[in-house]
């Protein structure tokens, strides 16, 4: 990275980038993850910058990191410079170059384990100069603040400042374990779900979201009675499999277990709302080659009948292909 020289003082831009990340994220650990560096490297860069400037930039305790007044003044003046220089370097380096360097990817835990862990090995073989930092979280990361290049997101894309490419649609199915049905009985109609235990994603504003279903143009909403709420889809799947209650499960997770009898699909003529899967990245004039390569690769491998778009039990509903926004 370039260095700035002023009044016989030379400052490495890497130190400024580390400073800006720690200041914004208020954490050396989060800054190190965003930069793809060991935490010790970030600490050394900050210490060098403070030594070069002859002043403390952060007040540190065992729990918190806070800017000093000098640090606040530096952040106010350097953040825009860092962004512009980084964009310029990335843009010039991308012209005619092959994908290379660090690619930071954010995704949910379930998608990371079940999909990306299966698809990324071939991507890395295809692009040997790319290094991946995969950040799996239940929360949605702030791409700009955390320095993330691309993210996989479920559901609608409300942030218009981001570019979005739709990869496909997750189909969900009403499932229960045989042990649960033996204990509580088989629901006879879709309305009976209101009287059964359910396993759901975390509550919305303290209340469970109604389950919505369609059948031949008819729409039904069911207010459920969650026995367990979880903020991560893989754990919902495991709790349903272990008999805690009825759940809405993605087809690529539940299909094998329905085939071997470990789960029972309920009311196959009623269709829960599906979930769009997209990749997003900050809107810039020119994407880095590694980001473009990843987006193209994910569109290529997100085909109906393969991996997460494979619903082998459910016929024509899985034949809808991915589309591009």
C-alpha positions in Angstrom: 0.0 0.0 0.0 1.2 3.6 -0.6 2.6 5.8 2.1 1.9 9.5 2.8 4.8 11.8 3.6 4.3 15.1 5.3 6.6 17.3 7.5 9.2 14.6 7.5 6.6 12.1 8.7 5.9 9.0 6.6 2.6 7.2 7.3 1.8 3.7 5.9 -1.7 3.5 4.5 -2.0 0.1 6.0 -1.8 1.7 9.4 -4.5 4.2 8.5 -6.8 1.4 7.2 -6.3 -0.5 10.4 -7.0 2.6 12.4 -10.2 3.4 10.5 -11.5 -0.2 10.9 -10.9 -0.3 14.6 -12.4 3.1 15.0 -15.6 2.2 13.1 -16.1 -1.3 14.5 -14.8 -0.3 18.0 -13.0 -3.7 18.3 -9.6 -4.9 17.4 -11.0 -8.4 16.8 -13.7 -7.3 14.4 -11.2 -5.0 12.6 -8.8 -7.9 12.2 -11.6 -10.1 10.8 -12.7 -7.4 8.3 -9.1 -6.8 7.1 -8.3 -10.5 6.9 -5.3 -10.1 9.3 -4.3 -11.6 12.7 -5.3 -9.4 15.6 -1.7 -9.0 16.6 -0.9 -7.4 13.2 -3.7 -4.9 13.7 -2.4 -4.0 17.2 1.1 -3.5 15.8 -0.1 -1.3 13.0 -2.1 0.9 15.5 0.9 1.1 17.8 3.2 2.1 15.0 0.7 4.8 13.9 0.5 6.2 17.4 4.3 6.2 17.7 4.7 7.9 14.3 2.1 10.6 15.3 3.3 10.9 18.9 -0.2 10.6 20.4 -2.7 8.1 21.7 -5.6 7.4 19.3 -7.6 5.0 21.4 -8.5 4.6 25.1 -8.4 0.8 25.7 -9.9 -1.2 28.6 -10.4 -4.9 28.9 -13.8 -4.5 27.4 -14.0 -1.4 25.3 -12.1 0.6 22.7 -12.9 4.3 22.4 -11.4 7.1 20.3 -9.5 9.9 22.0 -10.2 13.4 20.9 -7.1 13.1 18.6 -8.4 9.8 17.3 -11.8 11.4 16.5 -10.1 14.2 14.6 -8.0 11.8 12.6 -11.0 9.6 11.7 -13.0 12.6 10.5 -10.2 13.5 8.1 -8.9 10.2 6.9 -11.9 8.0 6.3 -12.8 9.6 2.9 -9.1 9.6 1.8 -8.7 5.8 2.6 -11.9 5.0 0.7 -10.8 6.9 -2.4 -7.3 5.6 -2.4 -8.5 2.0 -1.9 -11.0 2.3 -4.7 -8.4 3.8 -7.0 -5.9 1.0 -6.2 -8.5 -1.7 -6.6 -9.8 -0.2 -9.9 -6.3 0.2 -11.5 -5.3 -3.3 -10.3 -8.4 -4.8 -11.8 -7.8 -3.7 -15.3 -6.9 -6.7 -17.3 -5.9 -8.8 -14.3 -7.0 -12.2 -13.2 -8.9 -12.8 -9.9 -6.4 -12.6 -7.0 -6.1 -11.5 -3.5 -8.4 -11.7 -0.4 -12.1 -12.1 -1.0 -14.2 -11.7 2.1 -17.6 -13.4 2.0 -20.4 -13.1 4.5 -23.2 -15.7 4.8 -25.5 -17.4 7.3 -24.2 -20.4 9.2 -26.5 -23.0 7.5 -25.8 -21.8 4.0 -22.1 -21.6 4.7 -21.9 -25.2 6.0 -24.3 -26.9 3.6 -23.7 -24.9 0.4 -20.6 -22.8 0.3 -18.4 -25.5 1.9 -19.5 -27.7 -1.0 -19.1 -25.1 -3.7 -16.0 -23.1 -2.7 -13.4 -25.9 -3.2 -14.0 -25.9 -7.0 -14.0 -22.1 -7.0 -10.6 -22.1 -5.3 -9.2 -24.7 -7.8 -10.5 -22.6 -10.6 -8.9 -19.3 -9.3 -5.7 -20.4 -7.5 -4.6 -16.8 -6.7 -7.8 -16.0 -4.7 -7.8 -16.3 -0.9 -11.1 -16.6 0.9 -12.1 -15.2 4.3 -15.6 -16.7 5.0 -17.5 -15.0 7.8 -20.5 -17.0 9.0 -23.0 -15.1 11.3 -26.6 -15.2 12.3 -26.7 -11.4 12.0 -26.5 -9.5 8.7 -23.1 -7.9 8.4 -22.6 -4.2 7.3 -20.6 -4.7 4.1 -19.2 -1.2 3.9 -18.3 -0.7 7.6 -16.8 -4.2 8.0 -14.9 -4.3 4.7 -16.8 -7.3 3.3 -16.7 -7.8 -0.5 -19.8 -9.9 -1.0 -22.6 -11.5 1.0 -25.2 -14.2 0.6 -28.6 -12.9 1.8 -32.0 -14.6 2.2 -35.2 -12.8 1.6 -36.0 -9.3 0.1 -33.2 -6.9 -0.6 -34.2 -3.6 1.0 -30.9 -1.7 0.7 -31.0 0.0 -2.7 -27.3 1.1 -2.3 -26.2 -2.5 -2.9 -26.0 -4.4 -6.1 -27.9 -7.7 -6.0 -27.9 -10.8 -8.1 -30.6 -13.4 -7.4 -29.3 -17.0 -7.4 -32.5 -18.9 -6.9 -35.4 -19.6 -4.5 -35.5 -21.8 -1.5 -38.6 -23.9 -1.2 -39.9 -24.7 2.3 -42.0 -27.6 3.5 -44.1 -28.4 6.5 -42.3 -31.2 8.4 -42.5 -33.1 11.7 -40.6 -36.1 13.1 -42.5 -39.4 13.6 -41.7 -39.2 17.3 -43.6 -35.9 17.6 -46.6 -37.2 15.6 -46.7 -40.3 17.8 -46.8 -38.1 20.9 -49.2 -35.3 19.7 -51.1 -36.9 16.9 -51.3 -36.1 13.2 -52.9 -32.7 12.3 -55.9 -33.4 10.1 -56.2 -29.9 8.5 -53.9 -26.9 7.9 -55.8 -25.1 10.6 -54.8 -27.7 13.2 -51.3 -26.3 13.1 -52.5 -23.6 15.4 -52.9 -26.2 18.2 -49.5 -27.9 17.7 -46.0 -27.1 19.0 -43.8 -25.5 16.4 -40.1 -24.7 16.1 -39.5 -21.3 14.5 -36.9 -18.7 13.8 -36.5 -16.0 16.4 -39.6 -14.0 17.5 -40.3 -10.7 15.7 -40.9 -7.9 18.2 -41.6 -10.5 20.9 -44.2 -12.4 18.9 -44.1 -15.3 16.4 -44.7 -14.5 12.8 -47.9 -16.1 11.4 -47.2 -18.9 8.9 -48.6 -18.2 5.5 -49.6 -20.9 3.0 -51.1 -20.9 -0.5 -53.1 -23.6 -2.4 -54.7 -23.1 -5.8 -54.9 -19.3 -5.2 -56.2 -19.6 -1.7 -54.1 -18.0 1.1 -54.2 -19.0 4.7 -52.4 -17.5 7.7 -51.9 -19.6 10.8 -51.0 -18.2 14.2 -48.7 -20.8 15.6 -47.6 -21.8 19.2 -43.8 -21.9 19.2 -42.3 -24.3 21.6 -38.8 -23.3 20.6 -37.4 -20.2 18.8 -33.9 -20.2 17.3 -32.0 -17.5 15.4 -30.3 -20.1 13.1 -32.0 -22.3 10.5 -29.8 -25.4 11.0 -30.7 -25.6 14.6 -34.4 -25.3 13.7 -33.9 -28.3 11.4 -32.2 -30.4 14.1 -34.9 -29.6 16.7 -37.7 -30.6 14.3 -35.8 -33.8 13.5 -35.5 -34.5 17.2 -39.2 -34.2 17.8 -39.6 -30.8 19.5 -42.3 -29.7 17.1 -43.5 -29.0 13.6 -41.3 -26.7 11.4 -40.9 -25.1 8.0 -37.8 -26.6 6.5 -35.9 -25.9 3.3 -36.2 -28.6 0.7 -32.5 -29.3 0.4 -32.3 -30.0 4.1 -35.5 -32.1 4.7 -35.8 -34.0 1.4 -33.3 -36.8 2.2 -34.9 -37.3 5.7 -38.4 -37.5 4.3 -37.2 -40.1 1.8 -35.7 -42.3 4.5 -38.7 -41.8 6.9 -36.9 -39.6 9.6 -39.3 -36.7 8.8 -42.9 -36.6 7.6 -44.0 -34.0 5.1 -47.4 -32.6 6.1 -50.1 -31.1 3.8 -48.1 -31.3 0.5 -50.9 -29.4 -1.3 -50.3 -26.3 0.9 -47.2 -24.3 0.0 -45.3 -22.1 2.5 -43.9 -18.9 1.2 -40.5 -19.4 -0.5 -37.3 -17.4 0.2 -35.2 -15.7 -2.4 -31.4 -16.2 -2.2 -29.2 -13.4 -3.5 -25.6 -12.3 -3.5 -25.0 -8.6 -2.8 -22.0 -6.3 -3.0 -21.4 -2.6 -2.6 -22.2 -0.6 -5.7 -19.0 0.6 -7.3 -18.0 1.7 -10.8 -15.8 -1.4 -11.2 -16.0 -4.6 -9.2 -12.7 -6.3 -8.3 -12.0 -9.4 -10.5 -12.4 -11.8 -7.5 -15.9 -10.4 -6.7 -17.0 -10.7 -10.4 -15.6 -14.2 -10.6 -17.4 -15.3 -7.4 -20.7 -13.8 -8.6 -20.4 -15.5 -12.0 -19.4 -18.8 -10.4 -22.3 -18.8 -8.0 -24.8 -18.1 -10.8 -23.2 -21.0 -12.8 -23.4 -23.5 -10.0 -26.8 -22.5 -8.6 -28.7 -24.7 -11.0 -32.1 -26.5 -10.5 -31.5 -30.0 -9.4 -28.1 -29.3 -7.8 -27.4 -29.0 -4.1 -29.5 -26.3 -2.4 -31.9 -26.0 -5.4 -32.4 -29.8 -5.5 -35.8 -30.8 -4.2 -35.9 -34.4 -5.4 -39.2 -35.3 -3.7 -41.3 -32.5 -4.9 -41.4 -32.6 -8.7 -42.0 -29.6 -10.9 -41.9 -27.0 -8.2 -38.1 -27.4 -8.1 -37.7 -26.7 -11.8 -37.7 -22.9 -11.5 -34.3 -21.7 -12.5 -32.2 -18.9 -10.9 -32.8 -15.4 -12.3 -30.8 -12.2 -12.3 -32.1 -8.9 -10.8 
